[in-house]
Amino acid sequence: MIFLSLKDYMLPCLSKQLLGIDCPGCGMQRSLAFIINGDLMAAFKMYPAVFTLILLFVFILVNLKFNFNNSKKIISRLAILNITIIMISFLIKITL
């Protein structure tokens, strides 16, 4: 599996190492590794915002090429959606 070789190259979470608590981004690298291996459910369980973040970044990249109408509004709404998902999952993670 690719995940086993990617695991050796993942960056450690500085917040977790210094403070002993997860940060809002903890799990993103592992989630991307799960996506690369095709395990979408495990990716979602690891980091629920991974798919909406990918959608946001793909939209931004495509928008650079085609410059859609109302792109600023779409990007800001996708960003708000991502921040909301990240914060809700972070709060659930630290309270459980």
Secondary structure, DSSP 4 states (H G I P E B T S, - for coil): -HHHHHHTTPPPPHHHHHHSS--TTTTHHHHHHHHHTT-HHHHHHH-TTHHHHHHHHHHHHHHHHH--TTHHHHHHHHHHHHHHHHHHHHHHHHH-
